[in-house]
């Protein structure tokens, strides 16, 4: 009995297109760098939310930080993973 190749070809083309698109996107993304000053700022940030507002003559600026540290374990004494999420935000308003 002959094997119908048309459905297999459609699936192969679809997966090939996804693979080619993923490869092209991966090649176009610039490799990031690690700045030790930023890493130190992340480590010194307090847990929770903070916000600060600065007002000058020309512009107004709002800075906000957020940090969440949690440990998730499988079982009471099982293996775990620590999640440390830090976010920095700066929003500037200027009259133009």
N, C-alpha and C positions, 0 to 999 in steps of 0.2 A: 504494500500500500504506500502510495506516495505521500510525502510529508508536505503540507501546504507551507510554502516559504513566505507568502505575502504577510501574514500576521507577525511572523518572527522578524521580518525585515522592518516592519513599522515600529515594533518595540525596540529593535536595535538602533534605528535612526533616532528615535526619541531619546534613548539613553545616551547615544553619542552626542546629540545636540546639547543635552544637559551637561555632559562631561566637558565638552568644548567650551561652553559658556563659563563653567566653573573655573576651568584652566585660564581663560582669558581674564576673568575678574581677579584671580589670584596673582596673575602676572602684573596687572595694572596697579595693585595696591602697594603703596610705598611702605617699606619696612620701617617700623617705629623705632624710636630710640629711648633709652632710659636715662633720665636726668636725676642724679642723686639728690639734688636740692628738693625736687618735687617729692621724691620718695620720703625724705626726712619730714617734709611738711605733712604728708599723709600720716606718717607714724605719730606725729605730735598732736594730731587733731583729736579733740575730745569726742566721746560717743554721744550721739543725740543730734539735735538740730541747733544751729546757731545762725543768726542773721545780724548784719550791721549795715547801717545807712550812713553815707557820707554826702554832705551837701556842700558844694562849692558855688562860686559865682557863675561859672559857665555850664557845669554839668552836675548831674546827680548820679550817684553810684550806690548800688545795693550789692553786698556780698553775702553769700549764704554757704554754709557747709553742712554736711550730713555724714554721719558715720554709724554703721551698724556692725557689731561683732557678735557672731553666734557660733556655737559648736553644736553640730548635729551628729548624734551617735546612733549606730545600729545596735539596739539592745542597751542594757544598763551600763555594762562595762565593755561593750564591743568597740570595734574600730569606728573612728569618727573623722570628721572633716571640720576645719574651722573656716568660716566665711567672714571675711573682713571687707566690707563694701564702704568706699569713701567717695563722696561727691563734692566737688567745688563748683560754685556758680558765681559769675559776675555779670550783672546787667547794668548797662550804662545808658543814661538818657542825656541827650545833648540837644540844645536848641540849634536849629539850622536856618 
